[in-house]
Amino acid sequence: MKYILILFYSFLLTTFAFSADNLLMFKNSEGNTYQLLKIDQSSGSETVVTSITLDQAIATDNSYFDAYENKFYIHQGAGLTSEIKVYDFNSDSWSDAKRSSGGSIYSLAPYQNIPINKMVRVDSNGALHIGENSLVTQEIGGRQHLYATNSSGNRIDINIPSGTNLLIDGEDVMGSIDSSIALGAAFASLPTGAEGAGYTCGLGTGFHDSASAISGGCGFDFANYAFVDSMPELFQKASFNVGAASVIHGEGDDATLKAGITFKFGAPKPVREAKDNNLLLENKIDAVMAKNEAIQNENDLLKAQIAEINSQLKALNMLAMN
């Protein structure tokens, strides 16, 4: 039996699960029937990938493997006009390729609209470009950079559309951001001081997009404790707060803690106190004026009644004199 060795590196076949330890070759099993074999280079064992019966023998000088499409093109007989058979490794199927209507065929090779050196290339600085408008990756200073460029070579944004999540160490990045915002909103609802009491405590919740968090914490005024008497006045007016929060729906479920000190500076502005005092005084004046108006009305009524009584007395005197 005769073997026809297909001379190309097996790394081109990685897309259909052939490792670098395997080699392909055609075996003429009977007549014009050929088997495509995968030969294990360690053990020498062979596996039949596919087989085909041709009209004529394989023309080895006009056969071609297209690594881009993962297809093998076989011409039956050098320089003859028979069909060109195509084996697709991905679909495990055979088909016929379109060809010239007449004459012999030489130098068979598929043509790609985009040259390979534009689909994948490495610049002199070591940057690997994937695609004509490239996704670029490059190692700089011990870190692997990843960015995109347009047809002019200018850097552009990388957009991950809805339905596809960017994961870091298995965690959804956008989900983690939503959870962080929810935690911040939950913490913001907690008290930061005692507000005139010994201490105040509270519960809070926070929501952002699909994430939610719950929190709890307390606030204390240092002025309520004797240990600050010997400390600067700045601390005597300060407040201390502690709290904890946890995501109840979203990425990450570890508890988050917070603690802080709030310092108070200065005193309430005198203008504010004067405005408050003026407002109170104005209210009192309005009340006095309203009361004076009521008294005036009562005086007018009494005057009218006295005038009526005087008129009646005058009339009685006149009757008595007659």
BAVO-429528 format. One record per atom (N, C-alpha, C, O): x, y, z; residue in one letter. Coordinates in steps of 0.2 Angstrom, whole numbers, plus 2048, in hexadecimal, padded with zeros to 3 digits. Each point is the difference from the previous one (the first is absolute). Example, Ala and Ser with C-alpha at 12.3 -4.5 7.8 and 13.67 -1.06 7.14 Angstrom:
<rs>
8427E4827a/7FC806800a/804806800a/8057FF803a/7F98067F9s/804806801s/7FC805803s/803806801s/
</rs>
This chain:
<rs>
8047FA800m/7FC806800m/804806800m/806800803m/7F88057FAk/804806800k/7FD806804k/7FA800801k/80A803802y/7FE806805y/8028077FCy/8058007FDy/7F7804804i/8018077FEi/801804806i/7FB802804i/80A8017FEl/801804806l/7FE8077FFl/8038037FBl/7F9800809i/7FE807800i/805804804i/8007FF806i/8048057F7l/805803803l/7FE807803l/8018057FCl/7FC7FB80Af/7FF807803f/8007FE808f/7FF7FB802f/80380A801y/8007FF808y/7F97FF803y/7FB8037FEy/8057F9806s/7FA7FE803s/7FD805805s/7FA800802s/80A8067FFf/7FD805804f/7FA8047FCf/7FC803803f/8047FC7F7l/7FB8037FCl/7F97FC801l/7FB8037FEl/8067F7805l/7FA7FC800l/7FD801807l/7FC7FB802l/806809802t/7FE800807t/7F8802801t/7FD7FE805t/8018057F6t/7F8802800t/7FC7FA7FFt/7FA800802t/8097FA7FCf/7FC7FA800f/8037FB804f/8007FA7FFf/803808807a/8027FC805a/8067FB7FEa/8017FB803a/8048077F9f/8067FC7FFf/805804803f/8018067FFf/8037F6805s/805803804s/8078007FCs/8007FD7FBs/805806808a/8068007FCa/8047F9800a/8057FF7FDa/7F87FC806d/8037FA800d/7FD7FB7FBd/8017FA800d/7FA8097FBn/7FD7FC7FBn/8028037F9n/801806800n/7FF7F67FBl/8018027F9l/7FB7FD7FCl/7FD7FA801l/8018097FAl/7FB7FE7FBl/8037FD7FAl/8058027FEl/7F87F87FFm/8027FE7FAm/7FB7FC7FCm/7FB7FD804m/8058037F6f/7FB7FC7FCf/8037F97FFf/8067FF7FEf/7F57FC802k/8027F97FFk/7FC7FD7FAk/7FA801801k/8097FD7FAn/7FC7FD7FAn/7FE7F9802n/8047FB800n/7F6804803s/7FE7F9802s/7FE7FB7FBs/8027FB801s/7FB8087FAe/7FE7FB7FAe/7FE8047FAe/7FB805801e/8077FA7F9g/7FF8037FAg/801808801g/805802802g/7F68027FDn/800807801n/7FD802806n/7FE806801n/8017F6804t/7FD801807t/806802804t/8057FC801t/7FA80A803y/806802804y/7FD802807y/7FA802801y/80A7FC804q/7FE802807q/805805803q/8068007FEq/7F7805805l/804805803l/8017FE808l/7FB7FF803l/80B8007FEl/8027FD807l/803805804l/8048057FEl/7FB7FA809k/804804805k/8057FB803k/7FE7FB803k/8088077FDi/8057FB802i/803803807i/803806800i/7FD7F7805d/803802806d/8077FF800d/8037FA7FFd/80180B802q/8078007FFq/8047FD806q/8067FE800q/7F6801806s/8037FC805s/7FF7F9800s/8057FC801s/7F58027FDs/7FF7F8800s/8007FD7FAs/8017FA7FFs/7FE80B7FBg/8007FD7FAg/7F97FE7FEg/7FF7FD7FAg/7FC80380As/7F97FE7FFs/7FD8057FBs/801806800s/7FA7F77FCe/7FD8047FBe/7F8800801e/7FD7FB802e/80080B7FDt/7F9800800t/7FD8037F9t/8038057FEt/7F87F8800v/7FD8027FAv/7FC806801v/7FB800804v/8068067F9v/7FC806800v/7FB8007FBv/7FA801802v/8077FD7F8t/7FB8007FBt/8027FC7FAt/8067FE800t/7F68007FBs/8027FD7FAs/7FC8027FAs/7FB803801s/8087FC7F9i/7FC8027FAi/8037FC7FAi/8067FE800i/7F58017FCt/8027FC7F9t/8008067FBt/7FB8037FEt/80B7FD7FEl/8018057FBl/7FF7FD7F9l/8017FA7FFl/7FE80A7FCd/8007FE7F9d/8087FE7FEd/8017FB7FCd/803809807q/8077FE7FEq/804801806q/7FE801806q/8097FE7FAa/804801805a/801807803a/7FE8047FCa/8047FD80Ai/801806803i/8068047FCi/8057FD800i/7FA8097FEa/8068047FEa/803803805a/7FE806803a/8087F8800t/803802806t/8028077FFt/801804805t/8017FE7F5d/8038077FFd/7FB8057FFd/802806801d/7F87F87FFn/7FA8057FFn/7FB7FF806n/7FA8037FFn/8087FA806s/7FC800806s/802805805s/806803800s/7F5800804y/801805804y/7FC800807y/7FA7FE800y/809804805f/7FD800807f/7FF808801f/805803801f/7F57FF801d/7FE807801d/7FF800808d/7FB7FE803d/80A804801a/800801807a/7FB805802a/7FD7FF806a/8028067F6y/7FB805802y/7F97FD801y/7FC801805y/8027FB7F5e/7F97FD800e/8007F9803e/7FB7FE801e/80B800800n/8007F9803n/7FD7FB7FBn/7FC7FB802n/8068067F8k/7FE7FB7FAk/8067FE7FCk/805803800k/7FA7F77FDf/8057FD7FCf/7FE7FF7F9f/7FA7FD7FFf/8098067FCy/7FF8007F9y/8047FA7FDy/806800800y/7F67FC7FCi/8047FA7FDi/7FE8007F8i/7FA8007FEi/80B8017FEh/7FF8007F9h/8027F87FDh/8057FE802h/7F68007FAq/8017F97FEq/8048007F9q/7FD8017FBq/80A7FE806g/8047FF7FAg/8038077FEg/7FC8057FFg/80A7FB801a/8048077FEa/7FE8027F9a/8017FC7FBa/7FD80A804g/7FF8037FAg/7FA7FE7FDg/7FE8027FAg/7FD7FA809l/7FA7FD7FCl/7FA805802l/801804805l/7F97FA7F8t/7FB805801t/7FA7FD805t/7FB802800t/8077F9804s/7FB7FD804s/7FF804806s/803805801s/7F87F9803e/7FD804806e/806801805e/8047FC801e/7FB80A803i/804801806i/7FC7FF806i/7FB803801i/8077F8803k/7FC7FD805k/803805807k/806801800k/7F5800804v/802804806v/7FD7FD806v/7FA7FE801v/80B800804y/7FE7FD806y/800806806y/805803801y/7F57FD802d/7FF805805d/8017FD807d/7FC7FB802d/80A806802f/8017FD806f/7FB802805f/7FE7FC805f/7FF80A7FBn/7FB802805n/7FA7FC800n/7FD7FE805n/8008017F5s/7FA7FD7FFs/8017F97FEs/7FB7FC7FFs/80B801800d/8017F97FEd/7FC7FE7FAd/7FC7FB800d/8058097FAs/7FC7FF7FAs/8048027FAs/805804801s/7F97F97F9w/8048017FAw/7FB8047FCw/7FA800800w/8098047FBs/7FC8047FBs/8058017FAs/8067FF800s/7F78047FBd/8048027FAd/801808800d/7FB803801d/80B7FF7FDa/8018077FFa/7FF8027F9a/8017FC7FBa/7FD80A804k/7FF8037F9k/8078017FDk/805801804k/7FB7FE7F6r/8078007FCr/7FF8037F9r/7FA8017FEr/80C8007FFs/7FF8027F9s/7FD7FB7FCs/8007FA801s/7FC8097F9s/7FC7FB7FCs/8047FC7FCs/7FD7FB7FDs/809807802g/8047FB7FBg/807801801g/803805803g/8017F77FAg/808800801g/8027FD806g/7FC7FE804g/80B8017FCs/8037FD806s/800805806s/8008067FFs/8017F7807i/801804806i/8077FF803i/8027FB800i/80180B802y/806800803y/801804806y/7FC805800y/8087FA805s/801805805s/7F9801804s/7FE806800s/7FF7F5802l/7FA801804l/801804807l/8047FD803l/7F88087FEa/801803806a/7FA805802a/7FE8047FBa/7FE7FB80Ap/7FA805802p/803807801p/806801802p/7F68047FCy/802807801y/7FB803805y/7FA800800y/809804805q/7FC803805q/8008087FEq/8058037FEq/7F5800803n/7FF8077FFn/805804804n/8028067FEn/7FF7F8808i/804804805i/8067FC801i/8007FA802i/8068097FCp/8067FC801p/8027FE807p/7FD803805p/8067F77FCi/8017FD807i/804805804i/7FF801806i/8068037F7n/804805804n/7FC806802n/803804804n/7F77FD7FAk/7FC805802k/7FB7FD805k/7FD804805k/8017F67FBm/7FC7FD805m/8047FF807m/7FD801805m/8097FD7FAv/8047FF806v/8078027FEv/8037FD7FCv/800807808r/8078037FFr/803802807r/7FD801805r/80A7FF7FBv/804802806v/8048067FEv/8047FF7FBv/7FB806808d/8048067FEd/8077FF803d/8027FC804d/8038097FAs/8077FF802s/800802808s/8057FD803s/7F6806800n/801801807n/7FC7FA804n/800800806n/7FF7FB7F7g/7FD7FA803g/7F8800801g/7FE7FB803g/7FF80A7FAa/7F9801801a/7FC7FB7FBa/8028007FAa/7FA7FC809l/7FC7FB7FBl/7FA8037FEl/7FC802805l/8027FE7F5h/7FA8037FDh/7FC7FB7FDh/8027FB7FDh/7F7804806i/7FC7FB7FDi/7FA8047FCi/7FC804803i/8047FB7F7g/7FB8047FCg/8038067FDg/805803802g/7F87FF7F8e/8028067FCe/7FF806805e/805804800e/7F57FD802n/7FF805806n/8017FD806n/7FC7FC803n/80A804800s/8037FB804s/7FE800808s/7FE806803s/8017F47FFl/8017FF808l/8077FF801l/8037FB7FDl/800809807v/807800801v/8027FE807v/7FD802805v/8087F97FCt/8037FE806t/807801800t/8037FE7FBt/80080480Bq/807801800q/803800807q/7FD803805q/8087FA7FCe/803800807e/805806801e/8058017FCe/7FA803809i/803806801i/802800808i/7FB800804i/80B8007FDg/802801807g/7FD7FA805g/7FF801806g/8017F97F7g/7FE7FA804g/7F8800800g/7FD7FC804g/7FF8087F9r/7F9800800r/7FE7FF7F8r/8038037FCr/7F77F9804q/7FE7FF7F9q/7FA8057FFq/7FB800803q/8068057F8h/7FB8057FEh/7FC7FD7FBh/8027FC7FCh/7F7807804l/7FB7FE7FBl/7FC8067FEl/7FE803805l/8027FE7F5y/7FD8067FDy/7FE7FF7F9y/8027FB7FDy/7FA80A800a/7FD7FF7FAa/8028067FCa/801806803a/8007FA7F6t/8018057FCt/7FC8007FAt/7FD7FB7FEt/80280B7FFn/7FC8007FAn/8048007F9n/8067FE801n/7F78037FAs/8047FF7F9s/806805800s/8057FF7FCs/7FB807808s/805805800s/8057FF805s/805803800s/7FA7F7804g/8057FF805g/7FF803807g/804800804g/7F78047FCn/7FE804806n/7FC7FB805n/7FC7FC7FEn/806805808r/7FD7FB805r/7F8802801r/7FE806800r/7FE7F5801i/7F9801801i/7FD7FC805i/8047FC803i/7F68057FFd/7FD7FC806d/7FF7F97FEd/7FF7FE7FAd/8017FE80Bi/7FE7F97FFi/7F97FF804i/800801806i/7FB7FD7F6n/7FA800803n/7FE7F9800n/8007FC7FCn/7FD80280Ai/7FE7F9801i/7F8800801i/7FD803804i/8007FB7F6p/7F9801800p/7FC7FC805p/8027FB803p/7F78077FEs/7FC7FD804s/7FF7F87FFs/8007FE7FAs/8007FE80Bg/8007F97FFg/8077FC800g/8007FA801g/80580A7FFt/8077FE802t/803804805t/800806800t/8027F6805n/803803806n/8077FF801n/8037FB7FEn/80180B804l/807800801l/8017FD807l/7FE803805l/8067F87FBl/8017FD807l/808801802l/8047FF7FBl/7FD80280Bi/807800803i/8007FB805i/7FC801805i/8087FA7FBd/8007FB805d/7F97FD801d/7FF7FE806d/7FE8017F5g/7F97FD800g/7FA804802g/7FB7FE801g/807809801e/7FA804802e/7FF8057FBe/8048037FCe/7F57FE803d/7FE8057FBd/802807802d/7FE803806d/8058017F6v/803807802v/7FA804801v/800804805v/7FB7FD7F6m/7FB804801m/7FB7FF806m/7FE804803m/8017F57FEg/7FD7FE806g/803802807g/7FD802804g/80A7FE7FCs/804802806s/7FF808801s/7FF802805s/8018027F5i/7FF807801i/7F9801802i/7FF805805i/7FC7F87F9d/7F9801802d/8007FF808d/7FC803803d/8077F77FFs/8007FE807s/803806804s/7FE801806s/8088017F8s/804805803s/7FB807801s/800803806s/7FD7FF7F5i/7FC806801i/7FA7FE805i/7FE805803i/7FF7F57FCa/7FB7FF805a/802800807a/7FD802805a/80A7FB7FCl/803801807l/800807802l/7FF802806l/8048027F6g/801807801g/7F9804802g/800804805g/7FB7FA7F8a/7F9803801a/7FE7FE807a/7FD804804a/8047F57FEa/7FE7FE806a/804803806a/7FD802805a/8097FF7FAf/804803805f/7FE807801f/800803806f/7FE8017F5a/7FF807800a/7FA801804a/7FF806803a/7FC7F57FEs/7FA801804s/8017FF808s/7FC801804s/80A7FD7FEl/8027FF807l/802807804l/8028047FCl/7FC7FC80Ap/802806804p/807801801p/8047FB800p/7FE80B800t/808802801t/801803807t/806801801t/7F5801802g/801803807g/7FA7FE804g/7FB7FD7FEg/805805809a/7FB7FF805a/7FA8047FFa/7FA7FF803a/8078077FAe/7FA8057FFe/7FD802807e/7FA800801e/80A801804g/7FE802807g/7FE7FB804g/7FF801806g/8027F97F8a/7FE7FA805a/8077FD802a/8058027FEa/7FB7F8806g/8067FD802g/8037FD7FAg/8068007FFg/7F67FC7FCy/8027FE7FAy/7FA7FE7FCy/7FA800803y/8068007F6t/7FB7FE7FCt/8027FA7FCt/8068007FEt/7F57FC800c/8027FA7FCc/7FA8007FAc/7FB803801c/8077FA7FAg/7FB8007FAg/8017FA7FCg/8067FD800g/7F58017FCl/8017FB7FAl/7FF8047FAl/7FD8057FFl/8067F87FBg/7FF8037FAg/8007FB7FAg/8037FB801g/7FB8077F9t/8007FC7FAt/8038047FBt/7FF806800t/8037F77FBg/8028037FAg/7FF7FC7F9g/8007FA801g/7FE8097FAf/7FF7FD7FAf/8038037FAf/801806800f/8017F67FBh/8038037FAh/7FF7FA7FAh/8037FB801h/7F98077FAd/7FF7FB7FBd/7FD7FA803d/7FB800803d/8087FA7FCs/7FD7FA803s/8047FE807s/7FE7FB803s/8068097FFa/8047FF807a/7FC803806a/7FD8067FFa/8037F7806s/7FE803806s/8047FE806s/8037FB800s/7FD80A805a/8047FF806a/7FD802807a/7FB8047FFa/8067F9806i/7FE802807i/805802804i/8067FE800i/7F9807805s/805803804s/7FD801807s/7FA801801s/80B800804g/7FE801807g/806804803g/8067FE7FFg/7F9807806g/805803803g/7FE805805g/7FA801801g/80B802803c/7FE804805c/805806800c/8058007FDc/7F9806806g/804806800g/800802807g/7FB800804g/80B8037FEf/801802807f/803807800f/8048027FCf/7FA802809d/803807801d/8067FF806d/7FE7FE805d/8088047F9f/805800805f/7FF804807f/8027FE805f/7FA8077FAa/7FE804806a/7FC7FC805a/800803806a/7FD7F87F9n/7FD7FC805n/8057FB804n/7FD7FD804n/8098037FAy/8057FC804y/805804803y/8038057FDy/7FF7F9809a/805804804a/8077FF7FEa/804805801a/7FD7F67FBf/8077FF7FEf/8038067FBf/8068017FFf/7F58037FEv/8028057FBv/801807804v/8028057FDv/7FD7FB80Ad/801806803d/807803800d/801806800d/8047F5800s/8078027FFs/8028017F9s/8068017FFs/7F67FE7FCm/8028007F9m/7FE8077FEm/7FD804803m/8067FE7F7p/7FF8077FDp/7F88017FFp/7FD7FB7FFp/80180B800e/7F98027FFe/7FE7FD7FAe/7FA7FE7FFe/80A8017FCl/7FE7FD7F9l/7FD7FA801l/7FB7FE7FDl/8087FD808f/7FD7FA801f/7FA800804f/7FC7FB800f/80480A805q/7FA800804q/7F98017FCq/7FB7FE803q/8068067F8k/7FA8017FCk/7FF7FB7FAk/7FB8007FCk/80A7FB804a/7FF7FB7FAa/7FB7FB801a/7FE7FF806a/8007FD7F5s/7FC7FA800s/8037FA7FDs/8058017FCs/7FA7F9807f/8037FA7FDf/7FA7FC7FEf/7FB7FF803f/8067FD7F7n/7FB7FC7FEn/8037F97FDn/8068007FDn/7F77FB804v/8027F97FDv/7FA7FD7FDv/7FA802801v/8077FA7FAg/7FB7FC7FDg/8027FB7FCg/8067FF7FEg/7F57FC7FFa/8027FB7FCa/7FA7FF7FBa/7FB802801a/8077FB7F9a/7FB7FF7FBa/8027FA7FCa/8067FE800a/7F57FF7FDs/8017FA7FCs/7FB8007FAs/7FB802801s/8087FB7FAv/7FC8007FAv/7FB7FA801v/8027FA801v/7F78077FEi/7FB7FB800i/7FE7FD7F9i/7FD7FB800i/8048097FBh/7FF7FE7F9h/8058037FCh/8008067FEh/8047F67FFg/8058037FBg/8077FC801g/8007FB803g/8058087FAe/8077FD800e/803801806e/800806803e/8037F5800g/803800807g/7FB800806g/7FB8047FFg/8077F9806d/7FC7FF806d/804801806d/7FD7FF806d/8098047FAd/804801806d/7FE806803d/7FE8057FDd/8027FB80Aa/7FE806804a/8058067FFa/8067FE7FFa/7F8808800t/804806800t/800804806t/7FA801802t/80B801801l/800804806l/8028077FEl/8048027FCl/7FA803809k/8028077FFk/800803807k/7FC7FE804k/8098077FDa/800804806a/8038077FEa/8038017FBa/7FA804809g/8028077FEg/7FF804806g/7FD7FF805g/8078077FAi/7FF805805i/7FE8077FDi/8038017FBi/7F8802808t/7FE8067FDt/802806805t/7FE800806t/8058057F7f/802806804f/7FC8067FFf/7FE8017FAf/80080280Bk/7FC8077FFk/805806801k/804800805k/7FB8047F7f/804806800f/7FC807801f/7FB8007FDf/807804807g/7FD807800g/7F97FF804g/7FF7FB803g/7FE80B7FDa/7F9800804a/7FB8027FBa/8028037FBa/7F87FD807p/7FA8027FBp/8018077FFp/802804804p/7FD7FF7F6k/8018077FEk/7FB804804k/7FA7FF800k/809807803p/7FB805803p/7FB8027FCp/7FA801803p/8078007F7v/7FB8027FBv/7FA7FC801v/7FA802800v/8077F7800r/7FB7FB800r/7FC801807r/7FA800800r/80A801805e/7FC801807e/7FC806800e/7FB801803e/8088057FAa/7FC806800a/7FA8007FCa/7FB802802a/8057FA7F8k/7FA7FF7FCk/7FB7FC804k/7FA802800k/8087F9804d/7FB7FC804d/7FD805805d/7FA7FF801d/80A805802n/7FE804806n/7FB8067FDn/7FB801803n/8078017F7n/7FC8057FDn/7F97FD7FEn/7FB803801n/8057F77FDl/7FA7FD7FEl/7FB7FF806l/7FA8017FFl/8097FD806l/7FD7FF807l/7FD807802l/7FA800802l/80A8057FEl/7FD807802l/7FB8027FBl/7FB803803l/8057FC7F7e/7FB8027FBe/7F97FC802e/7FB803800e/8067F7801n/7FA7FC802n/7FD803806n/7FA800801n/80A802804k/7FD803807k/7FD8067FEk/7FA802803k/8098037F9i/7FD8067FEi/7F97FF7FDi/7FB804801i/8057F87FAd/7FA7FE7FDd/7FA7FE805d/7FB8027FFd/8077FA806a/7FB7FE804a/7FE806805a/7FA801801a/80A804801v/7FE805804v/7FC8057FCv/7FB803802v/8077FE7F7m/7FC8057FCm/7F97FD7FFm/7FB803800m/8047F67FFa/7FA7FD800a/7FC801806a/7FA801800a/8097FE806k/7FC801806k/7FE808801k/7FB801802k/8098037FCn/7FF807801n/7FA8027FBn/7FB804802n/8057F97F8e/7FA8017FCe/7FA7FE803e/7FA8037FFe/8067F7804a/7FA7FE803a/7FD804806a/7FA801801a/80B802803i/7FF804805i/7FC8077FEi/7FC802802i/8078007F8q/7FE8067FDq/7F97FF7FEq/7FB805800q/8037F57FDn/7F97FF7FEn/7FC800806n/7FA8027FFn/8087FB806e/7FC800806e/7FF807803e/7FA802802e/80B8027FEn/7FF807802n/7FB8047FCn/7FC804802n/8047FB7F7d/7FB8037FCd/7F97FE801d/7FC804800d/8047F6802l/7F97FD802l/7FD804806l/7FB802800l/80A7FE805l/7FE803806l/7FE8087FFl/7FB802803l/8098017F9k/7FE8077FFk/7F98017FDk/7FD805802k/8027F77F9a/7F98007FDa/7FB7FF805a/7FB803800a/8067F8805q/7FB7FE805q/7FF806805q/7FA802802q/80C801800i/7FF806804i/7FC8067FDi/7FC803803i/8067FE7F6a/7FC8057FDa/7F97FF7FFa/7FC805801a/8027F57FFe/7F97FE7FFe/7FD801807e/7FA803801e/8097FC804i/7FE801807i/7FF807802i/7FB802802i/80A8027FCn/7FF808801n/7FA8037FCn/7FD804802n/8027F97F8s/7FA8027FCs/7FA7FF804s/7FB804800s/8047F6802q/7FA7FE804q/7FF804806q/7FB802802q/80B7FF802l/800805806l/7FD8077FEl/7FC803804l/8077FF7F7k/7FE8077FEk/7F98017FEk/7FC805802k/8017F67FBa/7F98007FFa/7FC7FF806a/7FA803800a/8087F9805l/7FC800806l/800806804l/7FB802803l/80A8027FDn/801806803n/7FB8057FDn/7FD804804n/8037FC7F6m/7FB8057FCm/7F97FE802m/7FC805801m/8027F5800l/7F97FE802l/7FF802807l/7FA802801l/80B7FE803a/7FF801807a/7FF808801a/7FC802804a/8078027F8m/800807800m/7F98027FEm/7FD806802m/8007F77F9n/7F98027FEn/7FB7FE805n/7FA8017FEn/
</rs>
